[in-house]
Amino acid sequence: MSATMTENADRLLNTDETAALVRLKPQTLAVWRSHKRGGPAYVKVGSKVFYKLSDVLKWLETQTVATGEAVEN
């Protein structure tokens, strides 16, 4: 993680910014929110939705899939 990201970890991102960061469509995040299906934690202020950068980065860490270790013959 870069120093800039660490310094701005509690910065609030809107849906478009979050989608761009994780390379998804904003609609994907909206569907996940409405179906309570995965995705990073979010903050709702009135009708507005925001994502804390720190929560998005934590969520990305949980999305890591380990590949199997090499099988020895």
Summary of the structure (lengths in Angstrom):
residues: 73
radius of gyration: 15.0
end to end distance: 37.6
largest distance: 59.3
contacts: 151
relative contact order: 0.19
helix: 45%
strand: 15%
